[in-house]
């Protein structure tokens, strides 16, 4: 039986989301100040890049039926 578009999306999105969450856990390991040295500026730069990419990626998921804002 062939996989539907929705089933394929759920399978791939779940797998890819779990991969991202695991990578964030690994990034969190860099917070150990006994092993690593960093500044607030370094941390701000890292999370700014992550947040920008998240915003960009979320924007790719559009729903054409939604009405656009108009004044």
SULDAJO-V789484 format. One record per residue. N is the residue number from 1. RES is the residue in three letters. PHI is phi in degrees with one decimal (none if undefined). PSI is psi in radians with two decimals (none if undefined). Layout:
n res phi psi
N RES PHI PSI
N RES PHI PSI
//
This chain:
n res phi psi
1 UNK none 2.36
2 UNK -82.0 2.50
3 UNK -74.2 2.38
4 UNK -77.7 2.92
5 UNK -60.2 -0.71
6 UNK -66.4 -0.73
7 UNK -64.5 -0.76
8 UNK -63.1 -0.75
9 UNK -59.0 -0.87
10 UNK -61.2 -0.72
11 UNK -64.8 -0.88
12 UNK -70.6 -0.75
13 UNK -63.5 -0.70
14 UNK -62.6 -0.82
15 UNK -62.8 -0.80
16 UNK -69.5 -0.64
17 UNK -65.3 -0.76
18 UNK -61.8 -0.65
19 UNK -62.6 -0.78
20 UNK -62.7 -0.77
21 UNK -62.2 -0.69
22 UNK -65.2 -0.71
23 UNK -64.8 -0.63
24 UNK -66.0 -0.64
25 UNK -61.1 -0.74
26 UNK -64.4 -0.74
27 UNK -59.5 -0.70
28 UNK -59.5 -0.46
29 UNK -63.2 -0.41
30 UNK -71.3 -0.10
31 UNK -77.4 -0.15
32 UNK -68.8 1.80
33 UNK -71.2 -0.21
34 UNK -76.9 -0.31
35 UNK -112.8 -0.58
36 UNK -123.5 2.64
37 UNK -117.0 2.33
38 UNK -157.4 2.85
39 UNK -112.7 2.94
40 UNK -61.2 -0.63
41 UNK -61.6 -0.72
42 UNK -60.0 -0.81
43 UNK -66.6 -0.74
44 UNK -59.9 -0.71
45 UNK -65.8 -0.74
46 UNK -60.9 -0.91
47 UNK -74.1 -0.45
48 UNK -65.2 -0.76
49 UNK -64.4 -0.73
50 UNK -64.5 -0.81
51 UNK -64.3 -0.67
52 UNK -64.3 -0.74
53 UNK -67.6 -0.66
54 UNK -63.1 -0.76
55 UNK -63.3 -0.76
56 UNK -62.8 -0.78
57 UNK -66.8 -0.76
58 UNK -59.5 -0.66
59 UNK -62.9 -0.41
60 UNK -71.6 -0.34
61 UNK -91.9 1.62
62 UNK -110.6 2.75
63 UNK -123.2 1.75
64 UNK -57.5 -0.43
65 UNK -71.5 -0.40
66 UNK -64.6 2.39
67 UNK -77.2 2.36
68 UNK -76.1 2.64
69 UNK -69.1 2.35
70 UNK -140.9 2.56
71 UNK -95.3 none
//
